[in-house]
């Protein structure tokens, strides 16, 4: 019997259709911290707050006793209690309909849209699809689909020497300070981003892991720069973990845009298109 056969999907599927709604106010301080973290990599032509800042709004703030061993909120709240240990942001799609401004009160309405098991090359996976709509008053500002993947723990291997290549011109390097700042802005307690013993000894990575939303933020802003406008639909997916200290370069071919390491490994891949007026 496979791992997926042992999961009670009839129970998990009762989460499909569940909703929640949260509200937050965009402050000048949050925008300043976001801009200080990403700097010149943000689209300067944005009519409101920078693209990607919406991921810093109304993050889950559960009591510390309700935090799981990985630093995420314990399973079984809004998100279903998938019984696979590791959770990652796999990808999604965002449509930026209208800018959000400092002072806006933003309401995010979320819905569990699907729970999908899959046997991947690396083993059993369960994908949870969450749909979000961000409104200011009656106006939809952002629509989003978020794909979260759950999987068993990675195999723990003896540590190997890690050689970090020279940094190409214009490359992005996610260091520990950048990861700390982003975790703080998003109230993200996932230990793979700041706890070196945990990420290497428990989850089996070679170092701290750069957040998926950091990489998506780099690409969506680069896409807006290339397009010359922020009203785009942006679809993205994570392909390979990006370890802190390793450089990646934004590379583009038409509407296809991705982050690539010096050895040719693609960590994040995306496509974008203008939104119809």
N, C-alpha and C positions, 0 to 999 in steps of 0.2 A: 504494500500500500504506500502510495506517494505521500509526501507532506501535504499536498493540496487536498488529497482524499480525506485527510484527517481533520480538515477544517470545516466547521459547521457553517456553510454559506447560507443555509436557510435562515439561521439566526442573524448573520451579518447583513443579509439583504433587507432586514427590517429597518436598517439605517437609511436605505435609499429613500429619498424624498424628504429627509429631515432638513429642517431649516434653522437658521439663527440670524439675528440682526444685531449689529453693533454700530456705535456711533463714536466719532472722534472729531476733534477740531484741529485744523492745520495751523500750527504755530510758526512764527518767524524763527524761533529757536531751532525747531526741528529742521526747517529748510536750511538754516545756516550750518547745522551739523552734517546734513546730507551733502551739501555743496563742499564742505571742508573735507569730506571723505573721498568724494569722486573727482573734485576739481575740474580740470579742463576736459574731462571725458564726458561731461554732461552737455546736452544740446543747448547751446546758448540762445537759440531762437524760440525757446518755449514761452508761450504766452502766460503761463501760470507757473506752478511749482515744477521742478524737474521730473522728467519721466522716470518712473520706478519708485518715486517717493511714496506712492499709495501703499506699497508693501510695509511701510513703517507705521501705518495708521491702525489703531485699535487692535494691537497684537493680543493674543490670549494672555491673561494675567491670573493664573490659578494660584491658590495658596501653596506655599512651599511644600506642605505635607502631601499635596496632590501631584507632585512632580515625579515622573518615573525615573528609573535608573540611568536612562540615556540623557536626561535633562529636559525632555519633552514633557508636556502634561500627560498624566497617566491615561491609559487607553480607556475608551468607552464613554467619553463625553459626546461632543458633537461628532467627532470622527469615530468610525467603528473600531472595535477592539480586535484588530487584525492580529492573530497570534504568531507573528513573525517578528523577530527581535529588532531588525534594523529598518529605519524609515528614512527616505530621502525624497527630495523634490525632483521629480523626473522630467517635468516639462509643462507645457501649457500654451495658451494663446491669450493675448490681450488686445482689445480694441480700445483705442483712445479717442473717444467721441468729442470731448471738449475739455479744456484745461480746468484744473483745480487750482484755487487761489488761496493765499494765506488768509486765515480767518474763516474759511469755509467750514461748515459743519457737515462732515461726510458720513453717510450711512451706508454700510456694506451689508447687503443681504446675501446670504450664502445658502447653498442647497447641495446635499449629497446626490449626485446624478447617477453614478454607476460604481459597482464593485466588480472588478474583472480579474479572475485568476489567469495565470499564464506560466507555462514552463519555458523559461528562458535558457540561454546558453550557459548562464552561471547558476542555474537552479530554479526553484519555484519562486514566483513573484505574484504579488497581488497589487493591482492598481486601484486606487480610489480616485474618482473624478469628482471634483468640487467646482460648482459654478458660482461665480460672484457677480454682483451688480453693485456699483458704487454710484450713489446719487447725492446731489446737493439740492435740497428741496425736491422739486418734481423732475429735475433734469438728470438723465443718465450721463455720467461723465466717463465711466470706464466699465466695460464688460470683460469678464475674464473666465477662462477655464484653467483649472489647476490640476495637474496629474501628480499624485503622490504614490510612490512605490514602496512596498514593504517586502523584505526578503530575509532569509536566515542569515546568521552571522558569517562574515568572511572567514576563510581559513587563516589562522594566525601563523605566520612564517617567521623564522629567525630574522632579526633585523639585518639589512644589507646596507653597505655604504651607499649613500645617495649623492650623486654628482649633479649639481645644479649648473646648467649651461650658462654661458655668457648671455647677458640681457640684450636682445636686439633693440635698435632704435625704435622708440614709440611703444614698446611692449608694456603690458601691465604685469605687475608683480604683487600678488596679494600677500602681504606680510602679516605677522601676528597682530600688529597694532590695527591694521585695516579690518581684520576679522573681528577683533574685539569691539571696535567702533560700530561695525554693522550689527553685531549681535546685540549691543546695547541699544541701538536705535530701534531694532525690531523686537526687543525683549525675547530674544531667541536663546534658550538655555541649552540647546543641543551641544553636548560635550565634545563632539568631533571638531568643533571650531575653536576650542580654547584649551582643552585638557589633553596634553600630549600623552601622558601615560594611558589614559582611557582610549584615545583614538588609535594608538599603536598596539596596545596590549589586549583590548577588548573588541574593537571593531576592525582591527587588522589593516589599517592604512599605514603608510610609511611616514605620515606627518599630519599636521593640522590640515583640514579640508576647507577649501574656499567655498563659501556659500553659493548655491545655485543662483539665488536671486542677485547676488553681486555680478555674476557673469552675465545673467540676462539683462541687468541694468546697463552694463557696458555695451552690449550688442544693440539694445533698443535705442539707446542714445546715438550710437554710431549709425544706425539705420535712419533715424530722424535727420541727422546731419547730412547723410547722403541724399535723402529724399527732399530735404529742405523744408519739411513740415512735420509737426508732431501728430497729426491726425492719421494714424496708420493702424493697421492690424498687424500684429507681431506674433508669430508662432515659433516656439523654441523647444529644444529638448537637450537634456544632458546626455553626453555620450561616454565621458571618461572623467574620473575624479581629477580635480585640480588641487595639487598639494601646495600649501603655502611656501613661498619662496621661488616657485617655478614660474618663469615668464610665459605669457601668452600674447599673441598678436592678433588684432582684429583683421580679418581677411575677408574680401568681398568679391563676388562675381554676380553682377546684376543685383537682383533682389535676394540673392542667397548670401548670407553673412555668417561668419563663424569665428571662434577663438581657436588658435592653433599654437601648439608648443613648438619649440625649435626642431624637435625630432619628427614633426609632421602629425603628431597625435592631435585630434580635434577633441576638445573638452566640451564645448557647447556649440550647437548648430541652430540656425534660425533662418526664417524667411519672412519678408514683410511685403505689404501692399498698401497703397493709399486707400483710405475709406471713401466710399461713395458719398458725395454730398447730398 
